Amino acid sequence: MAPRTRRALFIATLFLASCAVLGTFINQKVDAQSATDESTLRDSLHSFTNVYALVEQNYAEHLDSDKVDKAIYDGAIPGMLHTLDPHSSFQDPKAFAQMREDQHGKYYGVGMAIQPQPDPTAKNGLKIVVLTPFDGAPAYKAGIRPGDVIISVDGKSTDGMDSTAVASLLKGPRNTHVSVTMQREGTPKPLVFDLVREEVSRPSVDLAFMIRPGIGYIHVTSFMETTSREVGDALDRLGDMNGLVIDLRGNPGGLLNEAVGMADKFLQKGQIVVSQKGRAFPDQVYRVANGEQGKKYPIVVLVNRNTASAAEIVSGALQDHDRALIVGETTFGKGLVQTVFQLSQETGLLLTTYHYYTPSGRLIQRNYNGVSLYDYYYVRDDAAKPDKSNLEVKLTDSGRTVYGGGGITPDEPIPELKANDFQGTLVQKYAFFNFSKHYLAAHTVSKDFVVDDAVMKDFKDFLKSQQIDYTDADIASNLDWVKVSIKSELFTSQFGELEGLKVRADWDPQIAKAISFLPQAEALEERLAASQKTTLANR
């Protein structure tokens, strides 16, 4: 057996043994494990190693290291965990390192998002293109632009590489140099950038600005180690407001304590944010430690079918305490909490150890029994109009009805924005992204830039040059969307990622609809005050 094959088998066996030890530890805390249980665990481990040995010795093809790793990391271990629930998982060294990086929200590199685009001249049919340099990062300060094609890194050609491999070359120790050669449209010779790697931070609050006079807007992308501090900083910058929209669309969640910290900014001291209950560890109740400071204002929280986990904790807490009106689609429905157990070889086990409950007692976990992983994650026909007849019914502080068992059901629905065929074609063919490169090769734009008739003519000519079919009717029926997409990409290239995001947020019909619900959000406070007054009167 090859050394790496033995290593993979050792890791798999160690993982199963770790699970057995963990199971023993858990069971001892709950109930003494019987000798029969221990014998069963030993027999199971023995059966696994016997099966693996037979496969390794007798399989029709040679088991090289890649096949061994795939069998262990992608097959045996995930298969075992996925029989438990969709969220317990094993993290191999690469995934474990990425998870840690995501939680920290920082790494050492040059700070730019890259993506593959079709290129028939490349070995693998792809070229690696800069999507956007991050504001203030080395790539941004050096003048790298969206659309620049990465030709080589430290003299090593990127031809045939995928974006993950190129990203690995760009990362490295702090204060080290990396030479990046780029091809830019409109520039006859390649551009060489000597960059110094720095700590690159990716904020979880990427947008916080006054979207309308007196109305603040905060977009929270995830919950990592800095999220609650970032939200607090954003509120300080916004200052005095008459209303606030918190956008949690597409937020996959993250660290539970950061969700509690964010909810602390809006709730009253002592109020419950979330509670969690499990088998092996004591139940925990998380309460507001400090509480909302300053003037109180109505809040609308915008969610969708991809709002999950920690983002649902915040949404559920604000809804249950009548502090915010929840609008949008029914959220994902992840009510399970995973604990990270670090194993050997920089691997980790994410094991579900708790169920979490909103302040009203809702378990919002969606049913996953008999559902494939694909359907669980990607098929959500009920997100827009959930069937409430089968959902758990609870009450908010003021007595409003809320539902559990299938995500956070919004107080007011806002349908998702669905792209039509024409929009899908333009996005799929990178029409706006590539047009911005083409346009900026001969023009500059200012903050008062308007997509006028001349710009639209340039865009139509560009579509023809790229052999992207369209009709005048296609353009006319999607004119607002086309104009904002053009402006957003141009502002991203000219002024940075955040300015491009602001352009889209200013136009976004879902955000505009959320703003229109602020009066209903304000009425929540009046309803809660009336309810509390009635309760006091009846004592």
FENFENJO-V792839 format. One record per residue. N is the residue number from 1. RES is the residue in one letter. PHI is phi as a letter, one per 40 degrees, with the letter a starting at -180 (999 if undefined). PSI is psi in whole degrees, 0 to 359 (NA if undefined). BURIAL is 1 if it has 24 or more other ideal C-beta (glycine too) atoms within 12 Angstrom, else 0. Layout:
N/RES/PHI/PSI/BURIAL  N/RES/PHI/PSI/BURIAL
This chain:
1/M/999/130/0  2/A/c/153/0  3/P/d/317/0  4/R/c/327/0  5/T/c/316/1  6/R/c/322/0  7/R/c/316/0  8/A/c/318/1  9/L/c/321/1  10/F/c/316/1  11/I/c/315/1  12/A/c/316/1  13/T/c/318/1  14/L/c/321/1  15/F/c/312/1  16/L/c/322/1  17/A/c/321/1  18/S/c/317/1  19/C/c/321/1  20/A/c/316/1  21/V/c/317/0  22/L/c/316/1  23/G/c/320/1  24/T/c/314/1  25/F/d/314/0  26/I/c/313/1  27/N/c/327/0  28/Q/c/330/0  29/K/c/334/0  30/V/c/313/0  31/D/a/139/0  32/A/d/131/0  33/Q/c/136/0  34/S/c/162/0  35/A/c/328/0  36/T/c/318/0  37/D/c/316/0  38/E/c/320/0  39/S/c/321/0  40/T/c/319/0  41/L/c/316/1  42/R/c/318/0  43/D/c/322/0  44/S/c/317/0  45/L/c/318/1  46/H/c/319/0  47/S/c/318/0  48/F/c/311/1  49/T/c/325/1  50/N/c/315/0  51/V/c/315/0  52/Y/c/318/1  53/A/c/318/0  54/L/c/318/0  55/V/c/313/1  56/E/c/324/1  57/Q/c/330/0  58/N/b/356/0  59/Y/c/146/0  60/A/c/330/0  61/E/b/156/0  62/H/c/133/0  63/L/c/93/1  64/D/c/178/0  65/S/c/324/0  66/D/c/317/0  67/K/c/323/0  68/V/c/311/1  69/D/c/320/1  70/K/c/318/0  71/A/c/321/1  72/I/c/304/1  73/Y/c/327/1  74/D/b/347/0  75/G/b/282/0  76/A/c/307/1  77/I/c/308/1  78/P/c/324/1  79/G/d/319/0  80/M/c/313/1  81/L/c/325/1  82/H/c/347/1  83/T/c/345/0  84/L/c/302/1  85/D/a/167/1  86/P/c/350/1  87/H/b/344/1  88/S/c/133/1  89/S/a/160/1  90/F/b/133/1  91/Q/b/113/1  92/D/c/174/1  93/P/d/318/0  94/K/c/314/0  95/A/c/322/1  96/F/c/317/1  97/A/c/320/0  98/Q/c/321/0  99/M/c/316/1  100/R/c/320/0  101/E/c/318/0  102/D/c/321/1  103/Q/c/320/1  104/H/c/328/0  105/G/g/21/1  106/K/a/158/1  107/Y/a/177/1  108/Y/b/122/1  109/G/a/206/1  110/V/b/347/1  111/G/g/69/1  112/M/a/147/1  113/A/c/135/1  114/I/b/158/1  115/Q/a/153/1  116/P/c/147/1  117/Q/b/152/1  118/P/d/137/0  119/D/a/103/0  120/P/c/344/0  121/T/c/347/0  122/A/c/157/0  123/K/d/318/0  124/N/b/13/0  125/G/g/14/0  126/L/b/146/1  127/K/b/154/1  128/I/b/120/1  129/V/b/143/1  130/V/c/120/1  131/L/c/311/1  132/T/a/138/1  133/P/c/144/1  134/F/c/138/1  135/D/d/126/1  136/G/g/353/0  137/A/c/166/1  138/P/d/318/1  139/A/c/320/1  140/Y/c/314/1  141/K/c/333/0  142/A/c/347/1  143/G/g/15/1  144/I/c/140/1  145/R/b/156/1  146/P/d/138/1  147/G/g/344/1  148/D/c/136/1  149/V/c/126/1  150/I/c/113/1  151/I/c/317/1  152/S/a/158/1  153/V/b/119/1  154/D/f/41/1  155/G/g/356/0  156/K/c/120/0  157/S/c/141/0  158/T/c/1/1  159/D/c/121/1  160/G/g/353/0  161/M/c/155/1  162/D/c/174/0  163/S/c/329/1  164/T/c/317/0  165/A/c/319/0  166/V/c/319/1  167/A/c/323/1  168/S/c/323/0  169/L/c/327/1  170/L/c/333/1  171/K/c/157/1  172/G/i/183/1  173/P/c/153/0  174/R/c/142/0  175/N/g/15/0  176/T/c/153/0  177/H/c/148/0  178/V/a/132/1  179/S/c/125/1  180/V/b/124/1  181/T/b/128/1  182/M/b/150/1  183/Q/b/127/1  184/R/b/135/1  185/E/c/134/1  186/G/g/355/0  187/T/b/119/0  188/P/c/327/0  189/K/b/152/0  190/P/d/149/0  191/L/b/134/1  192/V/b/126/1  193/F/b/124/1  194/D/c/106/0  195/L/b/147/1  196/V/b/121/1  197/R/c/136/1  198/E/b/172/1  199/E/c/124/1  200/V/b/120/1  201/S/b/133/1  202/R/b/108/1  203/P/c/148/1  204/S/c/337/1  205/V/b/98/1  206/D/c/342/1  207/L/b/133/1  208/A/a/105/1  209/F/a/168/1  210/M/c/105/1  211/I/c/336/1  212/R/a/161/0  213/P/d/120/0  214/G/g/355/0  215/I/b/117/1  216/G/c/156/1  217/Y/b/128/1  218/I/b/128/1  219/H/b/119/1  220/V/b/117/1  221/T/c/330/1  222/S/a/176/1  223/F/b/102/1  224/M/b/192/1  225/E/c/341/1  226/T/b/3/1  227/T/c/310/1  228/S/c/323/1  229/R/c/319/1  230/E/c/319/1  231/V/c/317/1  232/G/c/317/1  233/D/c/320/0  234/A/c/319/1  235/L/c/322/1  236/D/c/319/0  237/R/c/322/0  238/L/c/325/1  239/G/g/218/0  240/D/c/126/0  241/M/b/155/1  242/N/b/355/0  243/G/a/158/1  244/L/a/135/1  245/V/b/123/1  246/I/b/119/1  247/D/c/112/1  248/L/b/18/1  249/R/c/134/1  250/G/g/4/1  251/N/c/116/1  252/P/c/357/1  253/G/g/212/1  254/G/i/232/1  255/L/c/127/1  256/L/c/318/1  257/N/c/333/1  258/E/c/328/1  259/A/c/318/1  260/V/c/318/1  261/G/c/324/1  262/M/c/315/1  263/A/c/329/1  264/D/d/332/1  265/K/c/343/1  266/F/b/342/1  267/L/c/177/1  268/Q/c/147/1  269/K/d/132/0  270/G/g/342/0  271/Q/c/146/1  272/I/c/134/1  273/V/c/312/1  274/V/a/152/1  275/S/b/152/1  276/Q/b/142/1  277/K/b/134/0  278/G/a/184/0  279/R/c/324/0  280/A/c/339/0  281/F/b/159/0  282/P/c/146/0  283/D/c/149/0  284/Q/b/141/0  285/V/b/125/0  286/Y/b/125/1  287/R/b/163/0  288/V/c/125/1  289/A/c/321/0  290/N/b/308/0  291/G/g/164/0  292/E/c/136/1  293/Q/b/147/0  294/G/g/199/0  295/K/c/141/0  296/K/c/140/1  297/Y/a/155/1  298/P/c/146/1  299/I/b/135/1  300/V/b/130/1  301/V/b/123/1  302/L/c/122/1  303/V/b/167/1  304/N/a/188/1  305/R/c/345/1  306/N/b/12/1  307/T/c/122/1  308/A/a/161/1  309/S/f/242/1  310/A/d/327/1  311/A/c/328/1  312/E/c/330/1  313/I/c/313/1  314/V/c/312/1  315/S/d/314/1  316/G/c/321/1  317/A/c/315/1  318/L/c/327/1  319/Q/c/313/1  320/D/c/327/1  321/H/c/11/1  322/D/f/31/1  323/R/c/339/1  324/A/a/153/1  325/L/c/126/1  326/I/c/126/1  327/V/b/156/1  328/G/h/226/1  329/E/b/164/1  330/T/c/134/1  331/T/c/179/1  332/F/c/314/1  333/G/g/53/1  334/K/b/105/1  335/G/b/22/1  336/L/b/141/1  337/V/b/129/1  338/Q/b/138/1  339/T/b/137/0  340/V/c/120/1  341/F/b/116/1  342/Q/c/129/0  343/L/b/191/1  344/S/c/171/0  345/Q/f/30/1  346/E/f/37/0  347/T/b/164/1  348/G/a/155/1  349/L/b/119/1  350/L/c/104/1  351/L/b/132/1  352/T/c/118/1  353/T/b/345/1  354/Y/a/156/1  355/H/b/143/1  356/Y/b/153/1  357/Y/b/140/1  358/T/c/169/1  359/P/d/328/1  360/S/c/355/1  361/G/g/15/1  362/R/c/131/1  363/L/c/115/1  364/I/c/8/1  365/Q/c/132/1  366/R/c/149/1  367/N/c/132/0  368/Y/b/3/1  369/N/c/128/0  370/G/g/15/0  371/V/b/131/0  372/S/c/157/0  373/L/d/321/0  374/Y/c/311/0  375/D/c/322/0  376/Y/c/317/0  377/Y/c/329/0  378/Y/b/346/0  379/V/b/108/0  380/R/b/66/1  381/D/c/339/0  382/D/c/4/1  383/A/c/322/1  384/A/c/317/0  385/K/b/83/0  386/P/c/150/1  387/D/c/105/0  388/K/c/350/0  389/S/c/333/0  390/N/b/8/0  391/L/c/151/1  392/E/c/137/1  393/V/b/129/0  394/K/b/176/1  395/L/b/144/0  396/T/c/179/1  397/D/d/327/1  398/S/c/0/1  399/G/g/9/0  400/R/c/149/1  401/T/c/132/0  402/V/b/164/1  403/Y/b/147/1  404/G/b/175/1  405/G/g/353/1  406/G/a/37/1  407/G/g/180/1  408/I/c/116/1  409/T/c/126/1  410/P/c/152/1  411/D/c/326/1  412/E/b/124/1  413/P/c/143/1  414/I/b/116/1  415/P/c/152/0  416/E/c/155/1  417/L/c/117/0  418/K/b/129/0  419/A/c/139/0  420/N/c/178/0  421/D/c/320/0  422/F/c/315/1  423/Q/c/317/1  424/G/c/320/0  425/T/c/315/0  426/L/c/320/1  427/V/c/315/0  428/Q/c/326/0  429/K/c/13/0  430/Y/f/38/1  431/A/c/313/1  432/F/c/319/1  433/F/c/312/1  434/N/c/327/1  435/F/c/323/1  436/S/c/321/1  437/K/c/313/1  438/H/c/314/1  439/Y/c/316/1  440/L/c/349/1  441/A/c/338/0  442/A/b/357/0  443/H/b/164/0  444/T/b/159/0  445/V/b/152/1  446/S/b/173/0  447/K/c/339/0  448/D/c/18/0  449/F/c/138/1  450/V/b/137/0  451/V/c/94/1  452/D/c/189/0  453/D/c/324/0  454/A/c/318/0  455/V/c/319/1  456/M/c/323/1  457/K/c/317/0  458/D/d/320/1  459/F/c/316/1  460/K/c/318/1  461/D/c/323/0  462/F/c/317/1  463/L/d/318/1  464/K/c/319/0  465/S/c/333/0  466/Q/c/5/0  467/Q/f/40/0  468/I/c/112/1  469/D/c/141/0  470/Y/a/165/1  471/T/b/163/0  472/D/c/328/0  473/A/c/322/0  474/D/d/312/0  475/I/c/313/1  476/A/c/319/0  477/S/c/349/0  478/N/b/24/1  479/L/d/313/0  480/D/c/315/0  481/W/c/318/1  482/V/c/314/1  483/K/c/317/1  484/V/c/328/1  485/S/c/319/1  486/I/c/309/1  487/K/c/319/1  488/S/c/314/1  489/E/c/321/1  490/L/c/319/1  491/F/c/324/1  492/T/c/315/1  493/S/c/319/1  494/Q/c/323/1  495/F/b/350/1  496/G/h/165/1  497/E/d/318/1  498/L/c/323/1  499/E/c/324/1  500/G/c/321/1  501/L/c/323/1  502/K/c/320/1  503/V/d/314/1  504/R/c/320/1  505/A/c/319/1  506/D/d/327/1  507/W/c/331/1  508/D/d/116/1  509/P/c/328/0  510/Q/c/320/1  511/I/c/318/1  512/A/d/319/1  513/K/c/321/1  514/A/c/319/1  515/I/c/324/1  516/S/c/344/0  517/F/c/3/1  518/L/d/323/1  519/P/d/321/0  520/Q/c/324/1  521/A/c/322/1  522/E/c/326/1  523/A/c/337/0  524/L/d/317/1  525/E/c/319/1  526/E/c/319/0  527/R/c/318/0  528/L/c/317/1  529/A/c/318/0  530/A/c/321/0  531/S/c/317/0  532/Q/c/324/0  533/K/c/319/0  534/T/c/319/0  535/T/c/317/0  536/L/c/322/0  537/A/c/331/0  538/N/c/356/0  539/R/c/NA/0
